[in-house]
């Protein structure tokens, strides 16, 4: 499922054939390609069909070679001057454009048009400060249909192209994940071109058109002596060249590429390094993948655009499940509840949610409820006259963004904003404002984590750094297994009770009868992971004298390592918030309560270090 891009204005379409100012990018940008190159190989040799950005006419190697260099001429970027002693002065750093301009068309065609044995595999070549990445593809032409000699159909003409490759030039120190993404895009474009070549010889026609323009420009250059770039003339005449230019410009700006090869096959691609950027830094794809794998049913999906805008970007043949999810999605619904309301399988909800997050259309949050604690993000734009402040004032009349952000200078729960005398519409507006600020990463949510911390005894100078964790509680389910799913609603505060399949097993741990032998044995088993000193300290706590409290503490012991927040414990153990807080208070002498971000969703709220 891909998303459409917004059509440009008539002025934009008139200038689409010219080299855009964005084609020259800052030196050191490791996520943007330097150039896109189309090469082919066949019975007539290796050919460079198209390259973008194309060389400036004034900097063509042929014209530069014809000029006599004056020893008194001013230096230009990248020039090296030797003094009389033979010492070379420091060379100025080359721009990205100059890195590729150092390679002539003939050289690029020779080194990038590979042998047939390398087709269908990843092609990667590093020369100096440039790394070329592509996917050479072999053309397997269908058998030529024999027709009458008077038939001018192009089916009679035997194609001369054997293989082709769409190559992206990157900086040599580009991140390996960027290299992998560029190869993926090259492979997708190659598959589409290969299909269209088999269907109607689309690539052959486009290649002939490109070569014809190159021959024409070469003839004109030899006649009048003024150098011209043939690729500038190719753009308005060749659809494939415009597609490659559009792909390059999109990679350097938004990171979202959507092409229609031959106005028929759609090629969609997303460069996550461009989309997932917070505070000027991009989120590594591997971190994004880990976060998506850690999605749980108690999380929620927050759309970053309005429902109308998202539905307008969907292609005509999109999945009906995608439309249903977008129409049903809400910041106060967890994924389990969303699956019920949309009448979709939970696994399908996970897949669609991960797809929307990957394409930068949504983020993962915890469902909004009155006990959620938020605070101002350290990376938020708090300028009084920023564009965000203007947007906020337009959307929420009578409110200003700086005053609203000031209320979250310290951690505050949404319950503190509730006023029983206010109308329900004002509470709904508060939720809308919080959602608006979460969409723009102005707020971060803090979760409660609990750690077991027992003071060391005199015989033990310090606690063991790594105590063995119990594999799982008796009769419980593994926390990392999303197959055991539960149902419920987290939209209320203290009543966030979620039924869990494991409750049938865990109910045996809370059997009435107080000091029954079964309960004692289970409590001792659960406390077996602790040292003798830790067990003794816990048993000496007054609350431990109550068998019910001690069993509940022992059952939740494996959560007290600082890795599971309060809402996760509530979901997995089907407990109320008040129950857990009461237990934490009873055993506060050995429990340390901390508040910080959930590492699963924090990558969407703050930049990576």
Order of alpha helices (4+ residues) and beta strands (2+ residues): alpha-beta-beta-alpha-alpha-alpha-beta-beta-beta-beta-alpha-alpha-alpha-alpha-beta-beta-alpha-beta-beta-alpha-beta-alpha-alpha-alpha-alpha-beta-beta-alpha-alpha-beta-alpha-beta-beta-beta-alpha-alpha-alpha-alpha-beta-alpha-alpha-beta
